Amino acid sequence: MATKKVTVTIPVDLLEEIRGEVAERGLSAYVAEALRFKRDRDRLRELADWLEEEHGPVTESESAAVRDELDDLDAEHARRAAGRNPAGEAA
């Protein structure tokens, strides 16, 4: 992948905090990942806005259903992270 060196201005406290966390992979990799993440979120926001224009706003019951599903996914993730399968048996 081609790269290009650029100059950016970052608040000192933020830079110090990030440098303390990214020693192995490096600041450039961290910044590139952060920019990709931000770009993807911006695109997702554009899609969500377009879908809302096309189909109307999300209802409270739809939002509640999504939150419930996310809670279920979080619980499943926690079970798997603990080394158990969904049935509770050792993996």
N, C-alpha and C positions, 0 to 999 in steps of 0.2 A: 504494500500500500504506500503510495506516495505521501509525503508529509511536507509541510511548509512551516518554517519558523515565523512566529508572530509575537508581537509585544502586547501584553495586556496589563492592566492595572488592577491589583487586588488589595483589599484592606489588609494591613500587616497582621492583625490578630487572626483573621481567617487563614491567611497564608501559613502562619506558624502552626495553627491547629491542623491544617491539612498535611503539611510536611511531616508532622509527627505521626500521622496515620498511614502515609503512602510510601514509606521508605523503600520497600522492595520493588514495587511496580513503577514508582517514579511519578513526579508531579505531572509531566506531560500526559501520561496514560490516564491519570486520574481526571485531568481537565477534559481530555477528549471524551472519556466515558460520561462525564457530567454534561458536556455539550450534546452528546447523542441522546442522553436521557431527556434533557430539556427540549430538544427538537422533537423527539417522539411524543412527549406530553403536549407540546403545542399542536402537533398534527392530530392527536387524539381529541384535544379540545375543539379543533376546527370540525372534526367529524361529528362530535357530540352536538355542537351548535347546529350543524347542517341537519342532523337527524331530528333535532328538536323543531327546527323550522319546517321540516317535511311532515313530521308525525305528531307534533305537539309536545308539550312538556311532560316529563315523567311524573306520574301520580305518586302520592304518598304510599299507596299500597304496593306499587311496583318497587319503590325505593326500599320499603320494609322487606319485601321478598328477596331483593338482592342482598340486603344486609344479613338476612337469615342464611342465605346461601354462602356468603363470605364467612360467616361465623362457623358454619359446618366445615368449610374448606380449611379454616384455621385450626379447628379441632382435629381434623384428619392429619394435617401437617404436623401438629404437636404429637399425635400418636405415632406417626412414622418416625419423627425425630427421636422419640424415646425408644426406638428399636422394636416397635410392635407393629403387627399388621392390623387391619381394621377389626378383626375378630378378637384382638387382645392377646393373641398367642405370640410367643417369641419369634422374631424373624429369623 
